[in-house]
């Protein structure tokens, strides 16, 4: 089970709902209780994705015990990128190969910052046809073709970004509106 929840919701500062993988949105209180009931459980069979309150990007995946580090690292990449990072591909990340952006043989680490999901077709194209893939930030990639042209891709937000409530903005006025009536 995967629960994605904005950091501000987790901290009690926001009422944005969580997203339960495979089921859809869950109300704030349910998301908080799921997290609270399982944070210290080393046998938990779920992961909690904490997202940035403004961008909606994945910040952390919890729990990450040492014995499951590889599995949860893969889950983090799947949850963060959501699909093959090739600019025109929409294949789900869970069905993709996890590719080293900088090849392991060339000193690339097996770490989340150096791994991206590529479907088998695009993984082969990158490997066999001299394409280069560089991760510029979490979920942001630059793909360079053999001729040097660059293509940028960015994964969609996992949760809706925080927006100003227009109803609240409409009720707040300027200092001129606060003058007493005469």
N, C-alpha and C positions, 0 to 999 in steps of 0.2 A: 504494500500500500504506500502511496506517495502523497504527502500533504505539502502543498506550496502555500506559504503564508507571508504577507508583507511584514517586515521587521516592526513597523509601527503598530500593527495589530497584535503581534506577539508581545510587545511591551505594554499593551493596554492604552496606547495613545491614539488609536484609530479603530474604526469599526468596519474596515474593508474586509470582505469575506475571504476565507481561504479557498483553495482549490484542491479537491481530493481527486487524485489521478484516476481516471476511468469512470468517475461518477459525476463530477462537476463541482459547482460552488457549494461550500458549506458555511453556515452562519458563523460569525465571529466566535461566539461562546463555545460552540462545538470544536472549532479548530484549536482554541486555547486549551480546552480540556484534553484533547487528544495529545497535545504536546506535553502538558503537565503530567499526565498519567504515564508517559513512556520515556521521559528524558533520561532517567537513571536506570532504565531496563537494558542490560547488555544483550538480552535475547530478543530485543524488539526486531520485528521483521518488517519494519516500515522505515521510510526516511522522511525527514522534514526539510523542505527547501525554504530558506529564508530569503526574501527578495528585497531589493532596494525600494524604499517607499516612493521615490520619484520616477525612476526609470523602469522599475519592474524587473530588473535583471537579477538573476540568481546570485546571491552572495555566499551562501553556506549551505551545506547539506549535512544534517545531523541525524543519527549518531554515526560516527566514523571510528569504530573500534579497529585496532591494528589488524586483527585476523581477517577482516572484511574490507580492508583498504582498497584493494584492487577492484573488487566488485562495486563498492560505493563510488570510487573514482569514475568508473565507467558510467554508473547511474548519474553522477553529477554532470558529466559531459553530455549524456543523452538528454537529461532534463534541461540543461543550459542551452544547448544548440537546437534541439527538437527535430532537426532534419539534416540531411546531407548539406554541407556548407558550400558546395558548388553553387554558383549564383543562380542557375536556372533549374536546379533539382529540388524536388519536394518530397523525396523519399524519407520516411521517418528515421530518425537517428538510431532508434533501437534495432533497426534492421541493417545498419551500416557497419563498415569496418571502422575501428578506431585507429586513425593514422597519426604517426608522429609528423608534425609540421617540419621540424628539423630532424632528419633521420637519426635513429639511435646510433648507427654506425659513424655518423659525423658529429657525435657528442650531444645529440638531443636527449633531453631527460624524458623519462616516462612519468610525466606529470600533467595535471589538468591543463596547465598553461601551454603545453606543447602538443596536445592531442585534440584532434577534431574528427567528427564522423564524416566519412566519405562512403557513398554507396560503392559496390564492387566495380561498377563501370567507371566512375570518376576516380576511384582509387587507382585503377589500372592506368587511366589517362595521366594522372599525376606522376605515377611511378615510371611508366614506359615512354611518355612523350615530353619529358622535361618541363612540366608545369611546376610552379613553386607555390606553396601555401604558407602564409605567415599569419599568425594570430596577433592582431594589434591590440586586443583587449578581450575581456571575457565575452565570448559570443560574437566577436567582431573579427573578420578575416579578410585578408587581401590575397587574391589569387592572381598570379602572374603567368601569362602564357609564354610559349617559347620565343615569341617575338618581342617580349617586353611590355605588352599591354597589360594594364592592371584592372581587376574587377573587384569591387568591394561588396561584401555581404555582411549583414547584421541580423542576428536572430530576433524574432519578435519578443516582446515583453511577456513574461509568464503571468503577470497580473496587470491590471489596468493601472497606469500611472495616476498618481494623486492629482486631482484637478481642483481648482478653486470652485466652490459652489456658487453658481450665478445668482441664486436666490439670496445668499448672504451678501454678495457683492452689491446687489441692487439695493439692499436696505441700508447699507452704510453710505453716508453722504460726506460732504466736505464740511469744513468749519463754517462756511457761509450758510449752510442749511441749518445749523444749530442755533442761529440767532433767535432771541425771544420775539414773539409777535408783538407789534405795537399798534 
